[in-house]
Amino acid sequence: MHIQDHHWSTAPALAPGGAIGSAAGNGRGDGPRQAPLRVDAQRNLEHVLRAAREVFGELGYGAPMEDVARRARVGVGTVYRRFPSKDVLVRRIAEEETSRLTDQARAALGQEDEPWSALSRFLRTSVASGAGRLLPPQVLRVGVADEGGGFDAARVPQQRAQPGSGELRLVPDEGPAGGASLAEDTGAAALLEVVGQLVERARAAGELRPDVSVSDVLLVIATAAPSLPDAAQQAAASARLLDILLEGLRSRPA
């Protein structure tokens, strides 16, 4: 996925009905007439962001903006007034969820003394929140060995395997197209750094398989159980899947 829009955080928010234009044309500065527009605009923004998280979480970032508008129960024009392109909305959601995961990882790191307990707490909290399914696609890329045993850097420009460690490190985007590289995304860098600390602690304690990387851990939280109609069954299936994946991460006695 290539993000080309960098201006979403600084662009002025246009309220439905042209709140900015109305304010400019009202020489009396009549506050009561403007306030309902601002409140309505904020409410619509919250609906759009909530709907985007749900739609992208269920269908992936390939879902159309029309699906987001339909879930938010607003017109697609309202969505585009807030987010002039889909890339801008995707970046907003991805950055928010990356920040949420980073906070969860820091909480686990600071509140759990046992390395494995800290890592498993982070995984369980993150899977329960569903944030892992909304990570930027670049964060979930892993190195692929070619037939000659080499690392396929062309397929993974944003991450490189550190020789002998199985870890992934951020490097500048070497792709031909422009846009924001993962190395420039401080949010993603912060997430990888703190998850890396969880991984290193568990590995040093001998509780994590030596070949498990930070990217493997992120793939685990991005894995979702099949959608089930019953909420209790869905929760049970997700918990069971995570138990299986956690067992796969643990080291085995020699």
BALUM-47831 format. One line per field, with one value per residue (C-alpha): residue number from 1; x, y, z; residue in one letter. Coordinates in pm, whole numbers, padded with zeros to 5 digits. Example, Ala and Ser with C-alpha at 12.3 -4.5 7.8 and 13.67 -1.06 7.14 Angstrom:
REM residues 2
k 1_2 $
east 01230_01367 $
north -00450_-00106 $
up 00780_00714 $
r A_S $
//
This chain:
REM residues 254
k 1_2_3_4_5_6_7_8_9_10_11_12_13_14_15_16_17_18_19_20_21_22_23_24_25_26_27_28_29_30_31_32_33_34_35_36_37_38_39_40_41_42_43_44_45_46_47_48_49_50_51_52_53_54_55_56_57_58_59_60_61_62_63_64_65_66_67_68_69_70_71_72_73_74_75_76_77_78_79_80_81_82_83_84_85_86_87_88_89_90_91_92_93_94_95_96_97_98_99_100_101_102_103_104_105_106_107_108_109_110_111_112_113_114_115_116_117_118_119_120_121_122_123_124_125_126_127_128_129_130_131_132_133_134_135_136_137_138_139_140_141_142_143_144_145_146_147_148_149_150_151_152_153_154_155_156_157_158_159_160_161_162_163_164_165_166_167_168_169_170_171_172_173_174_175_176_177_178_179_180_181_182_183_184_185_186_187_188_189_190_191_192_193_194_195_196_197_198_199_200_201_202_203_204_205_206_207_208_209_210_211_212_213_214_215_216_217_218_219_220_221_222_223_224_225_226_227_228_229_230_231_232_233_234_235_236_237_238_239_240_241_242_243_244_245_246_247_248_249_250_251_252_253_254 $
east 00000_00138_00040_00082_-00117_00073_-00162_-00447_-00333_-00302_-00586_-00879_-01181_-01490_-01812_-02115_-02317_-02008_-01942_-01629_-01800_-02096_-01872_-01684_-02006_-02156_-02025_-02209_-02011_-02330_-02198_-02525_-02574_-02225_-02209_-02462_-02257_-01936_-02103_-02260_-01926_-01749_-02020_-01993_-01614_-01645_-01897_-01672_-01364_-01557_-01705_-01364_-01210_-01491_-01496_-01120_-01089_-01338_-01255_-00903_-00780_-00903_-01264_-01419_-01506_-01871_-01871_-01733_-02001_-02275_-02157_-02133_-02481_-02357_-02323_-01996_-01950_-01932_-01647_-01457_-01502_-01309_-01068_-01004_-00878_-00897_-00520_-00564_-00829_-00622_-00321_-00528_-00666_-00333_-00152_-00416_-00408_-00028_-00024_-00275_-00060_00249_00073_-00035_00320_00464_00206_00298_00668_00634_00383_00497_00819_00829_00939_00696_00408_00482_00486_00175_-00010_00068_-00051_-00375_-00458_-00380_-00579_-00877_-00869_-00854_-00592_-00352_-00579_-00543_-00166_00000_00069_00440_00478_00355_00594_00849_01162_01134_01430_01480_01578_01943_01887_01924_01698_01451_01511_01323_00997_01056_01214_01114_01261_01586_01687_01979_02222_02211_01926_01608_01508_01374_01503_01361_01545_01453_01205_01400_01095_01065_00746_00737_00524_00579_00831_00799_01132_00976_00681_00788_00477_00566_00928_00819_00596_00873_01116_00899_00781_01146_01218_00945_01087_01447_01353_01160_01440_01709_01505_01500_01121_01094_01207_01533_01401_01094_01114_00928_00747_00629_00476_00296_00166_00017_-00184_-00295_-00438_-00810_-01034_-01309_-01610_-01882_-02242_-02236_-02022_-01933_-01823_-01623_-01441_-01375_-01242_-01011_-00879_-00821_-00639_-00416_-00335_-00220_-00012_00150_00252_00412_00623_00754_01088_01103_01338_01629 $
north 00000_00339_00639_00962_01202_01375_01660_01500_01619_01983_02027_02233_02025_02120_02074_01941_02224_02444_02549_02738_02933_03014_03147_03367_03517_03591_03934_03935_03640_03475_03186_02996_02964_02814_02575_02319_02289_02225_01966_01794_01791_01637_01373_01286_01260_01018_00809_00796_00695_00426_00293_00295_00090_-00164_-00187_-00198_-00441_-00676_-00633_-00491_-00157_-00244_-00178_00117_00450_00385_00097_00328_00590_00328_00192_00547_00629_00942_01038_00953_01327_01376_01124_01298_01639_01511_01287_01407_01064_00709_00710_00992_00797_00476_00659_00812_00474_00294_00557_00551_00173_00165_00411_00198_-00114_00075_00182_-00178_-00304_-00041_-00128_-00497_-00416_-00192_-00393_-00753_-00873_-01210_-01184_-01445_-01298_-00956_-01087_-01300_-01014_-00786_-01046_-01119_-00750_-00664_-00952_-00862_-00499_-00597_-00329_-00575_-00619_-00247_-00221_-00063_-00342_-00254_-00347_-00700_-00772_-01044_-01147_-01427_-01649_-01717_-02056_-01977_-01909_-01532_-01267_-01117_-00749_-00641_-00769_-00613_-00268_-00133_-00408_-00599_-00907_-00848_-01135_-01408_-01265_-01316_-00965_-00699_-00343_-00036_00094_00371_00286_00193_00144_00339_00519_00810_00850_00804_00532_00321_00456_00803_00681_00742_00567_00241_00274_00319_00013_-00207_-00081_-00163_-00498_-00571_-00522_-00771_-01021_-00977_-01021_-01342_-01477_-01394_-01579_-01885_-01876_-01774_-01970_-01815_-01785_-01579_-01219_-00900_-00942_-01289_-01140_-00874_-01140_-01321_-01020_-00956_-01309_-01329_-01627_-01685_-01460_-01643_-01529_-01588_-01340_-01593_-01847_-01582_-01487_-01853_-01922_-01620_-01723_-02080_-01968_-01739_-02021_-02234_-01953_-01875_-02238_-02215_-01919_-02082_-02253_-02627_-02797_-02962 $
up 00000_-00093_00114_-00077_00136_00414_00488_00675_01017_00915_00667_00801_00892_00695_00886_00701_00556_00516_00877_00786_00509_00732_01007_00762_00627_00966_01052_01384_01520_01639_01853_01902_01525_01475_01770_01636_01316_01509_01732_01431_01248_01546_01580_01211_01239_01531_01339_01034_01234_01423_01101_00929_01210_01185_00805_00759_01049_00886_00517_00514_00385_00038_00141_-00048_00111_00026_00276_00544_00470_00477_00814_00954_00819_00645_00283_00110_00053_00430_00446_00168_00330_00630_00437_00082_-00025_00101_00164_00415_00607_00597_00735_01016_01123_01090_01298_01572_01599_01590_01881_02071_02028_02139_02459_02523_02471_02707_02972_02950_02961_03266_03469_03423_03584_03409_03043_02913_03112_02964_02607_02646_02818_02526_02277_02463_02513_02153_02007_02227_02109_01743_01676_01517_01216_01143_01141_00835_00584_00577_00944_00873_00587_00652_00469_00216_00139_-00228_-00370_-00316_00053_00024_00171_-00074_-00003_-00313_-00171_00168_00116_00456_00673_00675_00863_01093_01018_01277_01480_01283_01383_01150_01144_00973_00668_00421_00151_-00160_-00378_-00701_-00601_-00360_-00052_00317_00401_00711_00834_00844_01046_01404_01532_01359_01470_01833_01813_01671_01934_02236_02095_02027_02397_02487_02240_02355_02722_02655_02434_02692_02956_02732_02705_02341_02038_01913_01557_01656_01535_01612_01283_01392_01705_01502_01266_01564_01677_01320_01295_01363_01423_01166_01220_01410_01462_01837_02033_02302_02043_01864_02186_02268_01918_01933_02275_02160_01847_02052_02295_02003_01856_02191_02230_01890_02006_02324_02335_02398_02647_02474 $
r M_H_I_Q_D_H_H_W_S_T_A_P_A_L_A_P_G_G_A_I_G_S_A_A_G_N_G_R_G_D_G_P_R_Q_A_P_L_R_V_D_A_Q_R_N_L_E_H_V_L_R_A_A_R_E_V_F_G_E_L_G_Y_G_A_P_M_E_D_V_A_R_R_A_R_V_G_V_G_T_V_Y_R_R_F_P_S_K_D_V_L_V_R_R_I_A_E_E_E_T_S_R_L_T_D_Q_A_R_A_A_L_G_Q_E_D_E_P_W_S_A_L_S_R_F_L_R_T_S_V_A_S_G_A_G_R_L_L_P_P_Q_V_L_R_V_G_V_A_D_E_G_G_G_F_D_A_A_R_V_P_Q_Q_R_A_Q_P_G_S_G_E_L_R_L_V_P_D_E_G_P_A_G_G_A_S_L_A_E_D_T_G_A_A_A_L_L_E_V_V_G_Q_L_V_E_R_A_R_A_A_G_E_L_R_P_D_V_S_V_S_D_V_L_L_V_I_A_T_A_A_P_S_L_P_D_A_A_Q_Q_A_A_A_S_A_R_L_L_D_I_L_L_E_G_L_R_S_R_P_A $
//
